[in-house]
Amino acid sequence: MAFHPRPPSRGAALCPCGGSHASGFVCDAAPTDGTGAFGEVAQEAVLRAAFPKAATRRALIKAVGAGTLFAALDSVFPLARAREAMAQGGGAPEKRDLKVGFIPITCATPIIMADPMGFYRRNGLNVEVIRTAGWAVIRDKSIAREYDASHMLCPMPVAMSLGIGVAQPVPWSVAAIENTNGQAITLANKHKEKREPKDWRGFRFAVPFDFSIHNYLLRAYVAEAGLDPDRDIQIRAVPPPEMVANLRADNIDGFLGPDPFNQRAVFDGVGFIHVLTKEFWDGHPCCAFAVPRGMMTEMPNTFAALMRAIVEATGYASKAENRREVAQAIAGQNYLNQPQTVVEQVLTGTFADGLGRVQRVPDRVNFDPFPWHSMAVWILTQMKRWGQIRGDVDYAAVAQQVFLATEAGRAMRELGMTVPASASRTHRIFGRDFDPAQPEAYLNSFAIRRS
Amino acid sequence: MSGGVSFWRSAGLSLLILALFLGAWEIAVMPISGGGGAALDPEYAALLGQAAAQGGTTPMPGPSAIGVRLFELLSDPFYVRGPNDQGIGVQVAYSLLRVGAGFGLAAMVAIPLGFVIGMSPLLNAALNPFIQVLRPVSPLAWMPLALYSIKDSAISAVFVIFICSIWPMLLNTAFGVATVRREWLNVARTLEAGRWRTAIRVILPAAAPTIVTGMRISIGIAWLVIVAAEMLVGGTGIGYWVWNQWNNLSIADIVIAILMIGLVGLALDRLLGLGARAVAWRE
């Protein structure tokens, strides 16, 4: 009789941690000292190795009892240490050579800096970060698995998982938030007198992608001023790097785009920074470190190592005193390909605003890896508000599936960062409290909406 | 062929036109200095580009600035510093490789197929509508479809070159084969040459100049297409290099890239021109 390998757990849903839990079980509570789910998995694996025949194993357990058997095994095999190693995800990565795509913007800072500053290498990975031409290309290359993980706008995995803008649903996840804040509305110099959005009727704006926080923030901002973003202004999707060139050519009146392109417009004397998006929603998510959802189960150790590298880099970038060093590491030809002073102004928050002033906003861009479920819920309300999704949406379920708060939290805890107790909270957006438990009520409170 | 005009006179005129053009360009982009801009806070000015600090926008670079940059690039054209930073020579090589693959595949399909179409008036008429509809489609329109269905960006780029460069070869081959002189075919028949023998020994040499002309048009198109395809797909190649330098708004590099694209295109055309001379015949 041949031995049929069986997954170590009998549960219907195999948790990415390798154990099986009842649904709803919060896996990040699993202890890392070698007891609990991880420990059981390790024990059972050893047992299987020692007695490969299922019949023998069962007979032994019946005869001497599981406890005695493990004690006996422990004397020849350091079970405790095996359990611990497994619980800490210390296993060798299943795949070391990875490709990660990125768009050359400061939002990608953790993904990029982890290469020259050695965060990937220190976690046992050999990662090639590849500059990519636009969001649609990064999405298609990710779906084709040319990239193992990607820099994406955080609404993109939501849209892809729901099957919007793609042929069929592609389950991708936001494993960590890359950056918060860090975007701005830049207007052409000729509009220096038109600082009120209600005067913007007929303006042509660029945003990076349809499924972007930029699109939703710009729409919400002009709608607050009474303009209908679909009728009163024009919004085009333009890859970030092409925004300044378009502004210069007078092809657009302004853009809500990522840095360094807001700063680059000032640097080249083409435009000025009208407002930082931090003023709309302080701490809003922007870009994501996205992974295919299957990665957690297919290559758990690679996933864990990658998460550690990204979260560690994000933590390093969040510290004000490291920002200059980071700017120097990522400005070069191989990464952002921008003048260093431009990147530095973005990251340090001491910048020329194009209106003759030097502003000092240290949290102009910030880095916090935790993917709050409530952020995903807000994104979903906006997708529904502007007609990108129709019908009923299970906000909480989608948020939980796509935003991997548990996994990001685990990596943060391992690195000694404080992890929020709950993955949901109230955000203050455009001067109003957004309650993630009441998404429909929030949505219905807007006069200008498509659904 | 040049109608008695001496090479030296025409070359001299070419150089004169070039010198005038570059001179006018250099003068046109000279900064208008005169201290016109309002005095800016020095801390603020230090955060801006040189031109913006004087109240203007960054100007178009002059030929001298481009010349300096060209020297810089050509002094080390083959360096590789990571996947996103490689020398201009490496980029041109990548583009040539893609064009070679796409064009080669197109030739392998187009020439035999063109032969069949040319020899059969029925097939010619039946396939003509498809060819006419597909022929004028821009490479950029093929790209999303290719990326979506092939799911591999490298193969997609080659496919786009293939699909855009196949038509001139196909049509020219078909035309060349269809218009072989009837007398020659009759002579072949009188000599009791088989179909295969007639095709290889009579039709192919007779149609060869037309076929090579088609290939020459195709390689020109392939080289046009590669720039557009690489700008979309990214990664490597001279087209991607243009896109990348556009991100950085470095016009000098873009001008250099245009120059390189032109020169390589010329070289490719000349190469097939030599091929054309080899298969040419005179009555």
Chai-1 contact restraints between the chains, C-beta under 6 A:
chainA,res_idxA,chainB,res_idxB,connection_type,confidence,min_distance_angstrom,max_distance_angstrom,comment,restraint_id
A,E128,B,P83,contact,1.0,0.0,6.0,A-B,restraint_1
A,I130,B,P83,contact,1.0,0.0,6.0,A-B,restraint_2
A,R131,B,N84,contact,1.0,0.0,6.0,A-B,restraint_3
A,T132,B,G234,contact,1.0,0.0,6.0,A-B,restraint_4
A,A133,B,G234,contact,1.0,0.0,6.0,A-B,restraint_5
A,D140,B,L147,contact,1.0,0.0,6.0,A-B,restraint_6
A,K141,B,S153,contact,1.0,0.0,6.0,A-B,restraint_7
A,A144,B,K151,contact,1.0,0.0,6.0,A-B,restraint_8
A,P241,B,N247,contact,1.0,0.0,6.0,A-B,restraint_9
A,F267,B,L48,contact,1.0,0.0,6.0,A-B,restraint_10
A,F267,B,G49,contact,1.0,0.0,6.0,A-B,restraint_11
A,D268,B,G49,contact,1.0,0.0,6.0,A-B,restraint_12
A,D268,B,T58,contact,1.0,0.0,6.0,A-B,restraint_13
A,G269,B,A51,contact,1.0,0.0,6.0,A-B,restraint_14
A,G269,B,A52,contact,1.0,0.0,6.0,A-B,restraint_15
A,G269,B,G56,contact,1.0,0.0,6.0,A-B,restraint_16
A,G269,B,T57,contact,1.0,0.0,6.0,A-B,restraint_17
A,V270,B,T57,contact,1.0,0.0,6.0,A-B,restraint_18
A,Q333,B,D85,contact,1.0,0.0,6.0,A-B,restraint_19
A,N334,B,R81,contact,1.0,0.0,6.0,A-B,restraint_20
A,N334,B,G82,contact,1.0,0.0,6.0,A-B,restraint_21
A,N334,B,N84,contact,1.0,0.0,6.0,A-B,restraint_22
A,N334,B,D85,contact,1.0,0.0,6.0,A-B,restraint_23
A,N337,B,N248,contact,1.0,0.0,6.0,A-B,restraint_24
A,Q345,B,L47,contact,1.0,0.0,6.0,A-B,restraint_25
A,A352,B,Y44,contact,1.0,0.0,6.0,A-B,restraint_26
A,A352,B,L47,contact,1.0,0.0,6.0,A-B,restraint_27
A,A352,B,L48,contact,1.0,0.0,6.0,A-B,restraint_28
A,V358,B,E43,contact,1.0,0.0,6.0,A-B,restraint_29
A,V358,B,Y44,contact,1.0,0.0,6.0,A-B,restraint_30
